[in-house]
């Protein structure tokens, strides 16, 4: 297990909003875990695929990203005890040593898809 410096960037390309965070996280074999304010992020890297678990106080998003595929996920909203199906259409997935770049479309239930760009840069500090 290693302590890592993390710089994360998320852009909602439909709503033109951006979120940046710099924090300390943990890398345990193929898992990267970090806290972004009230959100815990767990990324599991599996060869050419990434599984993301985003845990908030009121909701959990579980999804996978696989290049050029549409994968199914779940958005569990605890406050109303509701599970919403999510479709992830991975447009780009780049996994390098110390960096992940991800472009995807997320469709929640029957809503129009939202486009996102996510970049995670990390380096081992201990």
C-alpha positions in Angstrom: 0.0 0.0 0.0 1.4 3.4 -1.0 0.4 7.0 -0.1 -0.2 9.0 -3.3 -0.6 12.7 -4.3 -3.7 13.1 -6.3 -4.8 15.8 -8.8 -8.3 15.1 -10.2 -10.3 17.1 -12.7 -13.9 16.5 -13.8 -15.7 18.5 -16.4 -19.4 18.2 -17.3 -19.3 19.1 -21.0 -23.0 19.6 -21.3 -23.5 22.0 -18.3 -20.0 23.5 -18.7 -19.0 22.9 -15.0 -15.6 21.9 -13.8 -14.4 20.4 -10.5 -10.8 20.2 -9.4 -9.3 18.6 -6.4 -5.8 18.0 -5.0 -5.6 15.5 -2.1 -3.7 12.6 -0.6 -5.0 9.1 -1.4 -3.9 5.5 -1.2 -2.9 3.1 -3.9 -3.3 -0.6 -3.0 -2.2 -2.8 -5.9 -4.8 -2.0 -8.6 -7.0 0.2 -6.4 -6.8 4.0 -6.0 -8.9 5.4 -3.1 -9.2 9.1 -2.2 -11.6 11.5 -0.5 -12.9 14.5 -2.5 -14.7 16.6 0.1 -17.8 14.5 1.1 -17.2 12.0 -1.7 -15.1 8.9 -1.5 -13.7 7.7 -4.8 -12.6 4.1 -5.4 -11.1 3.3 -8.8 -10.2 -0.3 -9.6 -7.9 -0.7 -12.6 -8.3 -4.0 -14.5 -6.1 -4.2 -17.6 -8.1 -2.1 -20.1 -11.1 -1.5 -17.9 -11.9 0.7 -14.8 -14.5 0.2 -12.2 -15.6 3.3 -10.3 -17.4 3.5 -7.0 -18.4 7.0 -5.9 -19.7 7.0 -2.3 -21.6 10.0 -0.9 -23.7 10.4 2.2 -27.0 10.1 0.2 -26.0 8.1 -2.8 -23.6 5.5 -4.3 -22.7 5.3 -8.0 -21.2 2.0 -9.2 -20.1 1.8 -12.8 -17.5 0.4 -15.2 -15.6 1.9 -18.1 -14.5 -0.2 -21.0 -13.2 1.4 -24.3 -15.8 1.7 -27.0 -18.4 -0.2 -25.0 -21.6 0.8 -23.2 -21.7 -0.7 -19.7 -24.5 -0.9 -17.1 -24.2 0.6 -13.7 -26.3 1.6 -10.7 -27.0 4.8 -8.9 -28.3 4.0 -5.5 -30.1 7.0 -3.9 -30.3 6.1 -0.2 -32.5 9.0 0.9 -35.4 7.8 -1.2 -34.4 4.1 -1.2 -34.2 4.0 -5.0 -31.9 2.2 -7.5 -31.6 4.0 -10.8 -30.0 2.2 -13.8 -27.1 4.0 -15.4 -25.5 3.5 -18.8 -21.9 4.5 -19.4 -20.7 4.9 -22.9 -16.9 5.1 -22.8 -15.5 7.3 -25.6 -11.9 7.3 -24.5 -10.0 5.4 -21.7 -6.3 6.0 -21.3 -4.5 4.2 -18.5 -0.9 5.1 -17.9 1.5 4.9 -15.0 0.5 7.8 -12.9 -2.4 9.0 -15.1 -5.9 8.1 -16.1 -7.9 10.0 -18.8 -11.5 9.2 -19.3 -14.2 10.6 -21.6 -17.7 9.2 -21.3 -21.4 9.7 -21.7 -23.6 8.9 -18.7 -27.3 8.2 -19.2 -29.4 8.1 -16.0 -32.7 6.2 -16.5 -34.5 8.0 -19.4 -32.7 11.4 -19.2 -30.6 12.7 -22.1 -26.9 11.7 -21.8 -24.4 13.9 -20.1 -20.8 14.1 -21.4 -17.9 14.1 -19.0 -14.1 14.4 -19.1 -12.2 13.0 -16.1 -8.5 13.2 -15.6 -6.6 11.7 -12.6 -2.9 12.3 -12.1 -1.2 10.6 -9.2 2.3 10.0 -7.8 3.6 7.8 -5.0 4.9 9.8 -2.1 5.6 7.0 0.4 
